[in-house]
Amino acid sequence: MFNKILIANRGEIACRVAATCKRLGITSVAVYSDADANAKHVAACDEAVHIGGSTAAESYLRVERIIEAAIATGAQAVHPGYGFLSENEDFAQACEKAGIAFIGPPVEAIAAMGSKAAAKALMHSAAVPLVPGYHGDDQNADLLHRQADEIGYPVLLKASAGGGGKGMRVVTRTEEFAAALASCKREAASSFGNDRVLIEKYLTRPRHVEVQVFADKHGGAVYLFDRDCSVQRRHQKVLEEAPAPGLQPHVRRAMGEAAVAAARAVNYEGAGTVEFIMTEGGEFYFMEMNTRLQVEHPVTEMVTGLDLVEWQLRVAAGEPLPLAQDQLKIEGHAIEARIYAEHPARGFLPSTGTLKHLRMPAGVEFTIGTGGDRAPVRIDSGVREGDTITPFYDPMIAKLIVRGASREEALKRMSQALRGCEVVGPHTNVEFLQRIVASVPFSTGDLDTGLIERHHDALFAPVKKPFAEALALACGALMTREGGVAHGASPWDALSHWRLNGGYTQTLNWRDVEKESAFTAVFSRDGDAQTLTHDGKTEPFKWWCGAGEHEYGATIGDAHVTGRVFIDGDTFYVFCRGEALAFEWQNLLAHAADSEHGEGRLTAPMPGKVIAVLVEQGAVVEKGQPLIVMEAMKMEHTIGAPAAGKVAEVLYGVGDQVADGAQLLVLDVE
């Protein structure tokens, strides 16, 4: 076994690998960029080496700097994590040339599976089922168009060297093909330096089921069962679970054996994931093989009781697989939710900012050892309160993983755990995840990759929140703060609301942050009687400070509520009854909320880089016409015209970095 390894990655996967190293007594070395100088993964490792600027290209993608860091620190092996250089054959080769073990498959296996087209050809020869499509070398646009027409619409365009949902387009009609092909190739070239695409028949209502495989240097190969990753937005996974619900035993076995056949076809070593697309009838087809550990590997660990990173280290060190196929078994059910900094209601645009308050549900970070301590709730995260979600990297905040004896128990545990997540700073998808988990299709296992789109209206429908109860907690927190009451003490210790004769009334002006609407609440006290008036309704009101930090309790009318209130300046973030609300106190010095931008003002929805300007000054455009394409956090975003008009001025060009809210161009609206 190795004595020291370098982790060539960041965030939660770097922390995850470091945890296994610590348990096994292996010294871990972190690498970090300018933006990650104080990152959690740096603190999690025993040593750390600075490798460059804030962007991935300046740091985590610099092969020579990482190799230099490994040599300088005496690391015997490099763990690439996932993303960045994890499936880069040049990096694996550079490690080999430097005499450093690469904790991953052989270079030849990475190369074989790195091209989707070449991988399909290999799988065909290995008798692994394939989706009908075109995987040829000829990339002539007219030829590709004809191939799509022959396959029959809808078809899926995929970057041959792609992954992570980038470089993918669904084309439903022949008239849409040329524009979709150009966009797909542009994104593929930008993300992977290779604009080659393949075409596949787009299956309606398919499931995305993948199989975890492991192989050693001695000819051993096993599958560690399956995961369902069907719930996706923008071709990126949101919820994953193991085992895949509803699979018949013979289908599970056949899929596992096909995955092992795929691994053997390329003389695979280490951890890999074979991804299949499955029809409603139970037929499955090979999609691709990811030659690395997957983001969703924790659900497999939770149902097998195995440390997959430990298996990676042992295989890379030349040891045989710890267990044979007949020794592996599934126990219970696990679900993983990816908590992202993003705006679900705005097309899942990434969100940035400082994590002013971060509280996860009661759980543990990675603790599974050989033989399996399977905690009911597990948190894998690469950030801490006070850290900043930047535009440089993936906006994941944490992975929330739960386990139950059954899927039903795991669902209840996930719902409860999500209710305990508190994030103040960037926008998050926590509320959206709660809705999906509670939705009928997900809870009943009616899964497919179009679940979110098909149930969009229900998942984004307005919901009634505990407004009055949250307002009561916010008012109590405000008066506690303004009255100078120490947290944990009684509000009656303050004299700010006490009068010798007569009652006391205070009007509190608030703004509902989510609805962007102003309202008032009137607090009155006459002797021992207290009331709170809002929306024309006056109710008895009391509040008190809880024992813990940010904890408050209140009664309003017949309702009794406890919760947590995090105060940031004059904004009060209230977490109660599993919901999050935010109120801004409008004190006498506050100004009215900023007015909305004019109709002709087009602004950046997030910080990022302009990668295409599709119009020139003076161009006449129609409503919805694409104007500018931006790239941020590994995703491409097209900004369209809000109305018909004429482009008065283009303010940015290709390659320019823009800030969130920056005006991109001026449109004279008709």
N, C-alpha and C positions, 0 to 999 in steps of 0.2 A: 504494500500500500504506500501511497505517496506521503511524504512528510510536510510538503508545502505546495499549495496550488495558487495560481493567480486567477481571479474571476474577471473575465473580460466583458463585464456588463455592469449595469447599474440597477437602481430601484429594487422592487420586491424580489426579483429573481436572484440578484446578488445577495440580498439578505437571506434568502431561502437557502442558497448554496452554502453560505457562511455558517448557517445554523447546523447543517450536517457536518461540516468540517470541524466545528467546535465540539460536537458530540463525539466525533471519532478521534479527536486529538490532533487534527491536521491544521497547520498554520495557514491562514488565508490572507491573500493579498488583494486589496481593492485597487481599482484604477478610477480616476475621477477627472471630470472636466472643470472648467472655471465655474460653471453654474452649479456644480455638485460638490464644491469644496467642503460644505458643511452638511452633506447629505447623510441620511441614515445608514446607507450601505457602507460608507466610509468608516463610520463609528462601529459598525458590526464586525468589521474585519480586523485582523491583528496588525496588518501593515497597509499602507496606502501610497500610491504613486500618482502624481499629477501627470496627465497626458495631453493636455491642450485646451483649446477654446471651448466655448459653450455649445456650439453646434455639434451634431454627431460627426459631421465630416471633419471637423477640427480635432476630434478626440476619439470617440468610441469606434470610429471606422478607420483609424490610423493603424494599420497593421504593424508598421515598423516601430511605432512608439510602444505598442503593447508587447511586442517581442522584446524590445530593449528593457522594458520594465520587468518582464519575467526573468530575463538573464541577470539583470542587476540585483534582483531580490533572491535569486537562487531558487525560483519556483521550478518544480519538476514537471508540472503539468498546467494546462490552461483549461478552465471551464468557460465555454462561450455563452452560457445561458440561452436565451432565445431572443430573436431579433438581432440587429446589428450584424456581427460577423459569424453568427452561429451556423449558417449554412453556406459559408463562403469557402470554396475549395482552395482559393489562393491563401487564405489565412491558415487553413489546416495544413497546407503544404509548407507554409513559412514556419509553422511550429515544428513540423517534422524535420525540416532542414536545420533548425536551430537546436535540435536534440531535445525538444520539449514535447511531452505527450499531449495530444489533443483529445480532450474528453468528449469524444463524438465518434462518428463513423469514419471509415477510411475515405481518403480523398476521392477515390474512384466512385464510391457510393454516393457522395455528395454531388459529384458531377453527373452521375447517371440520373439522379432524381431532381437535380437543379433545373433541368429543362423539362417542362411538362410534356412537350411533344415526345422527347426521347424516352421519358418515363412510360408514356402510354405504349410505345412500341415494345419496351421491355416487358410490360405487364401482359401485353397480348401474347408474347412468346411464352410467358409463364402461366398462361391460361387463367389469368385474373380477369374477371368480367369488366368490360369497358363501355362507357356511354358512347352512342353513335356520334361521330364528329369528324373534323378535319384536323390533323396534327402534322401536316407536311411542312417541308422547308420553304416551299415557294410562297413568298409573302406579297405577291402582286395583288394590289387592291381589287382589281377586276376579278381575278381568280377567286379571291376570298369571298367576294360578293356572290359569285356563282355557286361556290360551295355552300354558302349559307342558304341560298335559295333551294338547293338540292336537298339539304338536310331537312328544311322545313322550319318555319318560324313557330314559336319563338326560339332563338338561339342565344347562347351565352358566349361572348368574347372574353378571353382570358389571356393575360400576359403570360407568355411561356415561362418566364423567369420569375413570375410574381408570387404573391403571398399576402396574407393579412387583409384581403379584400381589395387591394389596390390593383388597378389595371383590369377591371372587370366591368362589363356592360351587358345588360340584357337588351336584345333587339327584338321587337315584336312584329315589325313590318319591313319589307324590302326597302321602302322609301327612307327608313331611318338608318340603314346600315352604314352608308358612307360617313355620316357625321359621327356615329358611334365608334366606328373604326378609327377615325382620326383622333378622337378624344382618348380612346383606349391606348393607342400607340404613344400618344404624347405623355400620358401618365406613366406608362410602362418605361419609356425612355428616361423620364425624370427620376423614377423611383429605383429602377434596376439597371439603367444603362443599356437596356436591350428592349427594342420595341417589337420584337416578334410576338405574334399572338396565335392562339389556336381557337377553334370553334367547336362548340359542343351543342347537342340538342338540349334545350332548356326544359327540364322536366317540371311539370306543374305539381305543386304541393309535395315536393320531395322532403325527405328528412336528411339531415347531415349526421351520420353516425361514423365514429372513428374508433380505431383499435390501437391500443398501446402494445407495441412489440419491443422485445429485447433480444439481442443476440450477443454471443461472446466470441472470443478468438479461437474457440475449440470446436466450432460447429454447432453449438447449442443455440436454440432459438425457441422462444415461447411468446404467447400473447397474454397480456394481463387484462383481458376482457375489453369491454367497449364503453364508450361515452356517447351521449346524445348532445350535440352542439347545434341544434336546429334553430334556436331562438337567436336571431341575428338582426342587426341594423347596419345598413351600408356594407353588407357582406362581412361584418365583423361580429364575433360572438358576444353575447350578453349574459346568457345563462347556460351552464353546462351541468350535466348530471351523469352519474354512473351508478348502476349499469343503465344502458339505454332502456327506457320503459317499453314494455309490450313485446320484446323480442322473444320469439319462440326459441327453445333450447337448440333446435337443429339449425336455425338461422344464426344464432350466436356462435355456434361451433363452426359453421361453414365460413362465416365472416372472419373469425379468428384464424382459421387455417389458411384462408386466402391472404390475410395480412402477413402471416409467416412466410407463405410462398413468395410474396412480394419482396420481403426482406432477404430471403435466400437468393432471389434472382440477382441481387446486386452485392452478394457477399457482405451483408450488413453486419455491423458491430455496434453495440451500445443501445441507447434508447431511441426509438423512432415511433412515429405515428402514421398509420395508414388511414387515409380519409376516404370514406365511401359516401355515395349518394344513394338513398334508398327510396323506392317508390311505395305508394300506398299498399300495393300488393305484396310487398316484402322482397322484391328483387333489389339487389344491390350492385353498384358499379364503382369501380376504382376512380377516384378523382385525382389524388396526389399523395405523395409521401413526404412528410416533414421530417428531415433528418436531424432532429433535435428533440429536446424536451419541450412539451407544450405548456402554454399558459395554464391550461385546465388540468394539469397533472395531479393537483391535490385531490380531486374527487376519486381518482384511481387509488391514490394512497389511502384515502379514508375507508374504502371498501375492501382493500386487500391487506391493510395493516403494514404495508411495505414502504420503505424510504427509497424512492426511485433515484434520488441523487446518489445515495450510497451505492446502489446497484451500478450507476454510471461510473463511479470512481473505481469500484472493484473490477468491472469489466475492462476499463481503460488501463488498469494496472496489470492486466493479464490473467485475472482470476476467472474461473468458470462461473456461470450463472448460479446464484445461491439456491434456486429452487427449480425443479422440473415442472412440466406442464400439469401433471396429475397432482402436484402438491399445492397448486394455486386454487384459490376459491374466493367467491364473493360473499361478503357478510354485510347486510344492511344496504342502505341507499344514501348517496351523498349528492348535494347540489352546491354549485358555486355561482355566486353573483359577482359580476365585475362592477365595482363602484368607480364611476368615471366623473371627472370634472367636465361636464358638458351640458348643453341646453337641449333636452329631448324635444321640447315644443318648437324649437328653432332648427329642426332637421338634424339634431344631435351635433350641433356645432361645438367644438371644443371650447372650454372656458378656462381662463387663467386667473391667477391671483394667489394671495397668501392665505394659508389655512389658519385663520384667526382662532378658530375653535374646531377641534377634531376629537370626537369621542365615538369609539366603536363599542358594540355590545360586549357584554362579559364573555370573554373567550380567551384562547391562548394562541400564541404564535406557534410556529411549527414545533411539534413535540414527538411526532411518531418515530419510534425506534424499531429495530428489528423485532418482530413479534407483536408490535402494534398497540400503542396507547392511542385509541381513537377518540379524541375529544369531541363532544357534541357540537362545539362551535370553534372554528379556527379562523384566525385573521392572518393573511399574508399581505404585508404592506411595506412599501419602500419610502414612506413619508411619515413625518411627525407633525404635531401641532406647531405652527410657526414656520414650517417649510413653505416654499412657493411652487405652485404648479406653473411651469414656464411653457412658452410655445416651442421649446427646443425638442421636447420628447413626448412620448405617449402620455395622455392625461389621466392615467389610472391612479386612483387614490389607494384602493385596497381591493383585495379579493376576500369575499366573505364566504366561508365554506361551512356547511352544516352536515351533520350525519344523523340518521335515524334508523331504527330497526326496519322501517318500511318507508316507501316513498311518501305515504300520507304523513308519517311522523316527521320526515325531513321537511316536507312542505310547511307544516305548522311551525317547525323550529326556524325555518328561513323567514317566514312572515314575522315571527316574534323578533328575530335578530335584526331585520331591516328596520323595525320600529325603534330599535335602540341606537340607530346610526345618527349622529349629529355632526353636521359640517357647516361651518360658517366661513365664507370667503368666496370661492368660485361656486358657480351653479353646479349641481350634481344630478345624477339620474336616480337617486335613492327612491324618491316618490314613484317614479316610473317603474322601477323594479318591483316595488310593492304591488303596483297594479297588475303587472304581468303575473306575478306569483299567485295573486288572488283570482286571476281571470279563469273563466271556465275552460277554455282550450288548454291552458297550461296545467291547471290543477287536475284535469281529467286525462292528461297525456296525449291530447290530440295535437301533436307537434308537427311542424314543418317549417321550412326556412322563410315562408311568407307570412308567418303568424302575426308579426307586428304590423305589416302593411294591411293584411286582411282585416284585422280587428282595430285598425287605427282609430276610428271614431270612438269606440268604447274605451280604449286605453288612454285617449287624450280628452275624454269628456270631463266637464267640470264636476268636481266632487264637493260635497258639503263638508266643511271642516269645523272643528270645535271653536268657532270664532269667539263667542262670548266668554268661554272658559279661558282661551288664550289671552283675550283682552284683559280679563281679570288678573291673570298672572303678570302681564306686562304692566298694568297699572300698579299692582302691588310692588313690583320690582322698581318701578320709577319712583314711587313715593318713599320706598325704603332708601333708595339712593339719594334722593333730594332731601330726605329728612336726616341723612347722616347716620342711619342705623347700621351698625356693624353686622356683617352677614352672620346668621346664626342667632342673633339677638332678637328680642321682641320689638315690633314697630312701636309699642307703647313706651319704649325707652326714650323715644324722641318726642319733643314738644312742638314740632313744626305744625302739627294739625290740631293743637289743643287751644281752646279759647275759654277764657274765664266766664264770659256770658255769651249766650247765643250759640248758634251753629257755625259751621264752616263749610264753604263750598269752593271747589276748585274745578275749573274747566280745563280739560286736557285735550289738546289738539294733536291728532294722530294722522298718519298716512299709512294705508295698507300698502306695503312694498310690492306685493305680488300683483294686486289689482290696480296699483298706482292711483288710488282714490283717497281723498281726504275725508275725515270724519271727526267727531268730537265725542268725548266721554266726560260726564260730570260726576265728580266725587263729592259726596255731601256727608257731613257728620253733625248730628245733633244729639249731644249727650253720648250715650253708648250706641246709639243707632247709626249705622253707616249704610249708605246706598251708592249704587253706581247706575247712572243713566246713559243709555245708548240707544239710538234708533227709536226714540220716543218711549222706551220701556225703562222703568225704574225698578230696581231689584235690590234686596238686601245684599250687602257685600262686606266680606272680611278677607284679610290676607295675612300670611305669616311667612317667616323665613324657615326653610328646611334646615336639616342638620348638615347637609353637604354643600359644597360650593355650587353656586348657580341654582340651588334647589329652592322652590317656592311652593306654597299651597294657597288655595283660595276657595271661598264659597261665593257663588253668585246665584241668587234665587235659591232653587232647590239643588243646584249642581255643586258637587264637591270635586275639586280637581287638584292634582299635584303635577308638577312638571319642572322643567329646567329652563332658565332664562339666561341667555348669554347677551351681555350688553356691549355693543361696540359704538362708542360715541353716543349718539342719540338714537341708534337703531337697536331695537329689542327683538332678539331672535328667540322665539318661544317654541319649545318642544314638549308637547303634551298629547296624550292619548294616541301616540303613534304618528302624529302629524307635526309638520313644521310650519309656523307662521312667522311673519316678520312685520313689526310696526315701527315706524319712525316718529319719534316725538317732535312735534313742531313747536319749538320754544319761541320766545319773542324775537330771537335773533335769526330765526330760520327764514329763508327766502322761499318763495313759491317754487314748486318743482319746475325744472327746465321744460320748456315747450318742446314738442316733437320737431324733428328736422323737417324742413319743407319737402314737398313731394318730389322736387327735382334734385334733391341732394342724396347721392348714393354713397354709403359709408361701408367700411370694412366690418364684417360681422365678428371678426376676431383678429388678433395679430397674426401676420403671416407674410408670405412672399407672393408678389404678382408673377404669374407664370405665363399669362397670355392676355393680351389686350385685343379684343375682337372688333373694335370699332375705332374710327378716327374722328377727330374734331370735324363737326359739320355734318356727320352722318345722321340720317333720319332713321329712327328705330321704332319698332312696334312694341307694344306692351308684352313683357315676358321674354323679349329677345335677349340672348346671352350677350353681355357686354365685356365682362372681365372675369378671368379665372384666377383664383388664389389657391395657394397650397399652404396648409398649416397642420401640424401634428400628423403628418403622413397621409393627409387626406386632401382631395381636390374639391374646391367649392366654386360653383359657377354663380355669378351675380348677374341677375337679369334686370331689364328695365321695368320699373314699377308702373309705367304708363307710356303711351306713345309720345314721341317728342323728337327733339333734335339735340345732338351732343354739342354742348357749348364749349366744353373744355375737358381734356383728359389730363389728370393731375399726376398720374404715376405710369411708369413704363415697366416692361418685363425685367424681372430681376430685383425690383425695388422691394425693400422690406417696409411694411406698413403697420401702424399701431391699431389696436382695437378702436373702432369708431372713426378712423381717419377718413376724410372725404376722398373718394377715388376719382370721381368725375362730376361734372355739372351737366344736368339735363334740362333743357328748356322744354317743359311739358306743354303739349298742345292744349 
